[in-house]
Amino acid sequence: MKNIHTKLALFAFGAITLFACNNNDNDNTVTKKQVIENYANIAFANYQKAYNDAVLLETAITTFTTTPTDANFTAAKTAWKTSRESYGTTEGFRFANGPIDNEDPKFAEGPEGFVNSWPLDENFIDYTDGASTSGIINDPAGFPSITKDVLVGENGKGDNEKYVTVGYHAIEFLLWGQDLTLPSANKPGQRPYTDYLTTGGTAANQARRATYLKVCADLLTDHLLEVVNQWKVGGTYRTAFLALKEDEAIKNIYLGITTLVSAELPEERMEVAVENADQEDEHSCFSDNTHRDIALNLQSVINIYQGKYGSIDGASLEDLVKQANAEFYTATNTSITSATAKVTTILTPFDLAISGGESSVEGKKVLAAATELKTLGANLLAGATKIGIIVNS
């Protein structure tokens, strides 16, 4: 395992000193070049924060697996939720031909499939209720060693999208276990910390389970660090991105946020779950953290559109649209307010909101929020045309 303190220290001061506020020309006209540079700054800062929080998660997991107490188990779960807060706002950088999930042969394939893949079939990892097989952890004959290479090699094997062995949701399952409680109980998975006790534990292969959890945490920081290094000043992807023609770079930015808010978030992450009325289709089904995933993914779109993240407040797509067309600027801002409000009305936990299906009162709220997200996406696309960008061409 890598040195945890070195990991956390890396880039610790970069975001504080690197980014300046919007350096507009004296006439206050925002340029596309400024927007592109600010986007790169936000991407680096957001992924750095996600990486640092993942390092703290790894530290908490190491502490727990070294000393498996209930208190340390709770601390590890808290660290997981904290790490999701910073990662959730990076989702707007996906679908933008960027380093998290790019397929451009000029660059290494992005690590997203090892970071945030879902839904997963938990039976590939560990024991599950009523299953005749019980995953890698409980198969020492088939998997005598649990290593990074083994888990990465198994992830998505056979083109099975649910054969997810690593990433945030594998860690989530190992910390919470299956959520077998009724949605009305308002409880996440109830895995006991004693699953990790080598003496007097409640499940077999406790040491292998601890090893699996530690390896997953270590891989998560590895993969996030890859993306941080691509976005840092002088990073391979950042350099290539800043060298793109301005309209191509702006198009990529729009492609990321509009794909997320128009399709991936409302359809794959919300509508499918409520239409099937199945908590297995929700994003963070073991921890009951899906409501935060939804809110953070929306916030990611807003951050990128408005050019803001943390202490960064720079040139933005919003500025370009405002300069080009006041009507679409106002319409988009109204849509942001409405989408945020509709997402806030979704009942928590999300498995309770979807339990009655699409015809229930709470299910209709989920669908209404999804519709409002799509409206926001349409407004974003319309605004893009006003600055000369056709996103879906």
C-alpha positions in Angstrom: 0.0 0.0 0.0 1.2 3.5 -0.8 2.2 5.9 1.9 -1.1 7.5 2.9 0.5 10.8 4.1 2.4 11.3 0.9 -0.9 10.7 -1.0 -2.8 13.3 1.0 0.0 15.9 0.8 0.4 15.6 -3.0 -1.1 18.7 -4.6 -2.3 19.9 -1.2 -1.5 23.5 -1.9 -1.9 23.6 -5.7 -5.5 24.7 -5.8 -5.0 27.4 -3.2 -2.3 29.2 -5.1 -3.0 28.2 -8.7 -6.4 29.7 -9.3 -7.3 33.3 -9.6 -10.7 34.9 -9.9 -12.0 35.9 -13.3 -9.4 38.0 -15.1 -11.7 39.6 -17.6 -10.5 42.4 -20.0 -11.1 45.9 -18.8 -14.3 46.1 -20.8 -15.6 43.1 -18.8 -16.2 41.0 -21.9 -15.7 37.4 -21.2 -13.8 35.4 -23.8 -14.1 31.7 -24.7 -10.4 31.3 -23.9 -11.0 32.5 -20.4 -14.0 30.1 -20.0 -11.9 27.2 -21.2 -9.0 28.0 -18.8 -11.4 28.4 -15.9 -13.1 25.0 -16.7 -9.6 23.4 -16.5 -9.0 25.0 -13.2 -12.3 23.8 -11.8 -11.7 20.3 -13.1 -8.3 20.1 -11.4 -9.5 21.5 -8.1 -12.6 19.3 -7.9 -10.7 16.1 -8.8 -8.0 17.0 -6.3 -10.6 17.4 -3.6 -12.1 14.1 -4.5 -8.7 12.5 -4.4 -7.8 13.9 -1.0 -11.2 12.8 0.4 -10.6 9.3 -1.0 -7.2 9.2 0.7 -8.9 10.0 4.0 -11.4 7.2 3.2 -8.5 4.8 2.6 -6.9 5.9 5.9 -10.2 5.2 7.8 -10.5 1.8 6.1 -6.9 1.0 7.1 -7.6 2.0 10.7 -10.8 -0.1 10.8 -9.3 -3.3 9.2 -6.3 -3.0 11.6 -8.6 -2.5 14.6 -12.0 -3.7 13.7 -14.3 -2.0 16.2 -17.8 -0.7 15.7 -16.6 2.9 16.2 -13.9 2.5 13.5 -16.5 0.9 11.2 -18.8 3.9 11.6 -15.9 6.2 11.0 -15.1 4.4 7.7 -18.7 4.7 6.6 -18.7 8.4 7.4 -15.5 8.8 5.4 -17.1 7.1 2.5 -20.1 9.5 2.5 -17.7 12.5 2.8 -15.7 11.2 -0.2 -18.9 11.0 -2.2 -19.6 14.7 -1.6 -16.5 15.8 -3.5 -16.7 13.1 -6.2 -20.4 13.7 -6.9 -19.6 17.2 -8.2 -17.1 15.8 -10.7 -19.7 14.0 -12.7 -20.2 17.0 -15.0 -16.7 16.4 -16.4 -17.8 13.0 -17.7 -19.1 12.6 -21.3 -16.8 15.5 -22.3 -14.1 13.5 -24.0 -12.0 14.1 -20.8 -9.5 11.9 -18.9 -12.1 10.3 -16.6 -13.8 8.4 -19.4 -12.2 9.4 -22.7 -12.0 6.9 -25.5 -9.6 8.9 -27.6 -6.7 6.7 -28.7 -4.3 9.5 -28.2 -4.8 9.1 -24.4 -5.0 6.2 -22.0 -8.5 4.9 -21.5 -10.2 6.8 -18.7 -10.5 5.0 -15.3 -14.2 5.7 -14.7 -15.2 2.1 -15.0 -13.0 1.3 -12.0 -14.3 4.3 -10.0 -18.0 4.7 -10.1 -19.5 1.7 -12.0 -23.0 0.7 -10.9 -25.3 -1.1 -10.5 -23.2 -4.0 -9.2 -24.1 -7.6 -8.6 -22.9 -7.9 -5.0 -22.8 -11.7 -5.3 -19.7 -11.4 -7.4 -17.9 -9.8 -4.4 -19.2 -11.3 -1.1 -22.0 -13.3 0.4 -25.6 -12.3 -0.2 -28.9 -13.3 1.2 -30.1 -16.7 -0.1 -27.4 -17.0 -2.8 -25.7 -20.4 -3.5 -22.4 -18.8 -4.4 -20.7 -16.0 -2.5 -18.2 -14.1 -4.5 -14.5 -13.6 -4.8 -14.0 -13.2 -1.0 -15.4 -16.6 -0.3 -13.7 -18.4 -3.1 -10.1 -18.9 -2.0 -9.6 -21.8 -4.5 -10.6 -19.7 -7.5 -8.9 -16.5 -6.1 -6.1 -17.5 -3.8 -4.8 -13.9 -3.7 -6.8 -10.7 -3.6 -4.6 -8.1 -5.3 -5.1 -5.0 -7.4 -4.3 -6.9 -10.6 -6.9 -9.6 -9.8 -9.7 -7.2 -8.9 -9.0 -4.9 -11.9 -8.8 -7.9 -14.2 -12.2 -9.2 -12.9 -14.0 -5.8 -13.2 -16.5 -6.0 -16.1 -15.2 -9.4 -17.1 -17.1 -11.0 -20.0 -18.6 -7.6 -20.8 -21.0 -8.1 -17.9 -21.8 -4.5 -16.8 -22.9 -5.7 -13.4 -19.7 -7.6 -12.7 -18.3 -4.7 -10.8 -15.5 -5.6 -8.4 -13.9 -2.2 -7.5 -14.8 1.4 -7.0 -17.0 3.5 -4.7 -19.9 1.1 -4.8 -17.9 -2.0 -4.2 -16.5 -0.3 -1.1 -20.0 0.8 -0.2 -21.3 -2.8 -0.3 -18.4 -4.0 1.8 -19.2 -1.3 4.4 -23.0 -1.5 4.5 -23.8 -4.9 3.0 -27.2 -5.5 1.3 -30.0 -3.2 2.2 -32.6 -5.9 3.2 -34.7 -3.6 5.3 -38.1 -2.3 4.1 -37.8 1.2 2.6 -40.2 2.4 5.3 -37.7 1.5 8.0 -35.5 4.3 6.7 -32.3 2.2 7.3 -29.4 1.4 5.0 -27.6 -1.9 4.8 -27.0 -3.5 8.3 -23.7 -5.3 7.7 -22.1 -5.9 11.2 -18.6 -4.8 11.9 -18.0 -8.4 13.2 -17.8 -9.5 9.5 -14.2 -8.3 9.8 -13.3 -9.9 13.1 -10.8 -12.7 12.7 -11.8 -14.1 16.0 -15.4 -14.6 16.9 -16.6 -13.0 13.7 -20.1 -13.5 12.2 -19.0 -14.5 8.6 -16.4 -16.6 7.1 -13.2 -15.3 5.4 -12.9 -12.2 7.6 -9.3 -11.6 6.7 -9.9 -11.9 3.0 -12.8 -9.5 3.3 -10.5 -7.0 5.0 -7.9 -7.4 2.3 -10.5 -6.9 -0.4 -11.8 -3.7 1.2 -8.2 -2.3 1.6 -7.3 -3.2 -2.0 -10.5 -1.4 -3.3 -9.7 1.7 -1.3 -6.1 1.7 -2.6 -7.3 1.3 -6.2 -9.7 4.2 -5.8 -7.0 6.6 -4.8 -4.8 5.3 -7.6 -7.4 5.9 -10.3 -8.4 9.3 -9.0 -4.7 10.3 -8.9 -4.5 9.4 -12.6 -7.2 12.0 -13.4 -5.7 14.6 -11.1 -2.4 14.3 -12.9 -4.1 14.7 -16.3 -5.7 17.9 -15.2 -2.8 19.5 -13.3 -0.8 22.3 -14.9 1.4 20.6 -17.5 -0.7 17.5 -17.4 -1.1 15.6 -20.7 -4.8 16.1 -21.1 -4.9 19.6 -19.8 -2.2 20.7 -22.2 -4.1 19.0 -25.1 -7.4 20.5 -24.0 -6.1 24.0 -23.8 -4.6 23.6 -27.3 -8.0 22.7 -28.9 -9.8 25.1 -31.1 -11.9 27.2 -28.8 -15.3 26.1 -30.2 -14.3 22.4 -29.9 -13.3 22.9 -26.3 -16.5 24.7 -25.5 -18.5 22.0 -27.3 -16.8 19.3 -25.1 -17.7 21.3 -22.0 -21.3 21.5 -23.0 -21.4 17.9 -24.1 -20.4 16.8 -20.6 -23.0 18.8 -18.7 -25.9 18.4 -21.1 -25.4 14.6 -21.4 -25.4 14.3 -17.6 -28.4 16.5 -17.0 -30.5 15.5 -20.0 -30.0 11.8 -20.0 -27.7 10.0 -17.6 -29.0 11.6 -14.4 -32.8 11.9 -15.1 -33.1 8.7 -17.1 -30.6 6.2 -16.0 -30.3 7.3 -12.3 -33.9 8.4 -11.6 -36.6 7.3 -14.1 -35.4 3.7 -14.4 -35.4 3.3 -10.6 -38.9 4.7 -10.1 -40.4 2.9 -13.1 -39.0 -0.5 -11.8 -39.7 0.5 -8.2 -36.5 -1.4 -7.3 -33.9 -0.1 -4.9 -31.3 -2.3 -6.8 -31.6 0.3 -9.6 -30.7 3.3 -7.3 -27.2 4.7 -7.4 -26.1 4.2 -3.8 -28.5 1.5 -2.7 -26.5 0.0 0.2 -25.9 3.3 2.1 -29.2 5.0 1.2 -27.1 8.0 -0.1 -28.7 8.2 -3.5 -30.5 11.5 -2.7 -27.0 13.1 -2.2 -25.8 11.6 -5.5 -28.6 13.3 -7.4 -28.2 16.7 -5.7 -24.4 16.6 -6.2 -24.6 15.6 -9.8 -27.0 18.5 -10.5 -24.6 20.8 -8.6 -21.8 19.7 -10.8 -23.7 20.9 -13.9 -24.4 24.2 -12.1 -20.8 24.7 -11.0 -19.4 24.1 -14.5 -22.1 26.3 -16.2 -21.5 29.2 -13.7 -17.7 28.7 -13.6 -17.6 28.3 -9.8 -16.2 25.7 -7.4 -14.9 26.4 -3.9 -12.9 29.6 -4.0 -12.9 29.6 -7.8 -15.3 32.1 -9.4 -14.2 32.8 -13.0 -15.3 33.2 -16.6 -18.2 30.9 -17.5 -20.6 29.6 -20.1 -23.2 31.6 -18.2 -21.2 34.8 -18.9 -21.0 33.9 -22.6 -24.7 33.2 -22.9 -25.6 36.4 -21.0 -23.4 38.4 -23.4 -25.1 36.8 -26.4 -28.7 36.6 -25.4 -30.3 37.9 -22.2 -33.5 35.8 -22.8 -31.7 32.5 -22.8 -29.5 33.6 -19.9 -32.6 34.3 -17.8 -34.4 31.1 -18.9 -31.5 29.0 -18.0 -31.1 30.6 -14.5 -34.9 30.1 -13.9 -34.5 26.4 -14.9 -31.6 26.0 -12.5 -33.7 27.3 -9.7 -36.6 25.1 -10.6 -34.5 21.9 -11.1 -32.8 22.5 -7.7 -36.2 23.0 -6.0 -37.7 19.9 -7.6 -34.7 17.7 -6.6 -35.1 19.0 -3.0 -38.7 17.7 -2.9 -37.7 14.1 -3.5 -38.4 12.0 -0.4 -35.4 10.4 1.4 -34.3 7.8 1.5 -34.6 7.4 -2.3 -35.7 3.7 -2.0 -38.8 4.9 -0.1 -39.5 7.6 -2.8 -39.4 4.9 -5.5 -41.1 2.1 -3.6 -44.6 2.9 -4.8 -43.6 3.2 -8.4 -44.3 5.9 -11.0 -48.0 6.2 -10.1 -47.4 7.0 -6.5 -47.3 10.5 -5.1 -43.6 10.3 -4.2 -42.7 8.5 -7.5 -44.3 11.3 -9.4 -42.1 13.8 -7.5 -39.0 11.9 -8.7 -40.3 11.9 -12.3 -41.2 15.6 -12.0 -37.6 16.3 -10.9 -36.3 14.3 -13.8 -38.4 16.2 -16.2 -37.1 19.5 -14.8 -33.6 18.3 -15.2 -34.3 17.6 -18.9 -35.7 21.1 -19.3 -32.5 22.5 -17.8 -30.6 20.4 -20.4 -32.7 21.8 -23.2 -32.1 25.4 -22.0 -28.4 24.7 -21.8 -28.4 23.4 -25.4 -30.4 26.4 -26.6 -28.0 28.8 -24.9 -25.1 27.0 -26.5 -26.5 27.8 -30.0 -26.6 31.5 -29.1 -22.8 31.5 -28.7 -22.3 29.5 -31.9 -22.0 26.0 -30.4 -24.0 23.1 -31.8 -23.5 20.4 -29.2 -25.1 17.4 -30.9 -23.5 17.7 -34.3 
